[in-house]
Amino acid sequence: MTVTVKPKAPAPVTGHPPKAKPKALKTGPAPSIPEDGTLPISDVQLTAKQGSASVTKSYKDGTVIESHEDVGPPVVASAPMANVGLSMGMTKTLAQYENVKFQVSLYLPCASDPEEINATFEAAKEWVSERVEQIAQEIQDQIDQ
């Protein structure tokens, strides 16, 4: 897990960001598939993706505290993968006219079929909800001290 504390952010720049150039697709000859339908291991391309989470806390004075962590084991697949993301946040009052805003985000890779996407979304929703409740309780405990 990494934690970063950033000083007050500068004023936002107005205008539109420059348009990104589209990435060129890499193409090549398709592998020949034997009659038995199997591919030699050297012709199979595997992709591994890691789930990632971040928590951002923003204070009225402009201080921002961020933490990042990898979540779950890497997912390895030979087919295209989906990336399911979920973000929840809350603003908690510390004192009169003083509050802290926090946000929890989680992005998890999964197989690109609808059932797997829905199951991954439900797991992400449970994970993020638990973290939001945990952080809200930590803040409330600090207020009660």
N, C-alpha and C positions, 0 to 999 in steps of 0.2 A: 504494500500500500504506500502511496506517496501522498504527502500533504504539502500544499502550496498556499502561502499567505500572500495576497496581493495588496498593495496599497490602493488608495482611492483611485478609481479609474478616471482617465482623462475624459473630457467632453467628447461625445460621439461626433464622428465626421459625417457631414451631410453629403448627399448625392448618391448616385448609384455605383456599386462596385463594378469593376471591369468584368466583362463576360469571359467566362472560362472557355478555352478552346476545347472542342470535343476530342476525346482520346481516340486514337486510331486503333482499330481492332487488329489483333494479331491473328493471322490466318496461316494455314499450312495444310499439307496433304492430310486427308483423313486416314486413320490407320485401317489396314485391311483386316476384316474380322473373319477368322476361320469358320468353317461350317459348323463346328460345335458351339459357336457363340462366345467362346472365351477369348480374352485378350491376353497377350503376354504382359507380365507385370511391368515391363519397361514401357509399354504403350498406355498405361493407365496413369492419368494425372490426378493426384490427390490434392485437395485443398484443406487446410486446417485453419479454423477461426476460433478465437477466444472471446468469451463473453466479457464485457467490461461494465463497470459501474462507477458513478461519480456522485459526490455529495458536495453541494455548493451552499455556503451560508453567507448571506450578505447583511451587513449591519448598517444602521443609519449613518454612521460616520464615513461610510464608503469602504470599509474594510471588507474584503472578500476572502473566505477560507474555503479552499477546495481540497478534496481528497479523491483519489482514484484507486481502484483495485480491479484485479482480474477476478472473474466469477466463474466457477464451475470448470470442468475439464475442457480442453480444446475439443471442438467437434471436427472430425475428419470425414470428408466425403469426396466421392468422385463425380458427383452431379452438382449442378448449381445449388447454392444454399440461399436461404432467406435470412434476413437480419431483423429480428423482432425487437422493437424498442418501446420503452414506456418511461414516462417521467411524471412525477407527482411532486407537489410542493405545498408549503404552508407558510403563513405569516403569523408569528407568535408575538404577543405584546409582552414586553419586558417590564416597562413602567409607563407612566403617563407620557404620551408622545414619543415613546421609544419602542422599537420592535426589531425583530430579527426575521429575515425571510430565508427559508432554506428550500432546496430542491434536491430530490434524489432521482437519478436517471440510471437505467439499466438497458443494455443492448446485448441480446443473446443470438448467436447463430443457430440455425436449425435447418432441417430438410425443407424443401420448398413445396411440400404437399400441404393442403389446407388443414388436415387433421393435426399434423406436427406443428404447424404455425399456431393453431388455436391452443394446443397443449402448452407450447412454449410461452404464449401470451399469458395464460393463466398462471404459470409458474412465475413469470416476471411480475405479474400483478401482485401475487402473494409476497414475493421477496421485497418489492418496493414498498408495499403497504406496511410490512413489518418494520422496515427501516424508518419510514416516516413517523410511525407511532413511537419507535425507540428514540429518535431525535427529539420529538415533541416532549417526551417524558423527561429526557435529559435537560432540556431547556427549562421545563417546569420545575424540576428539582433544583436547578440553579436559582430560579426566582424565589422558591420557598425557603432558601437558606438564609 
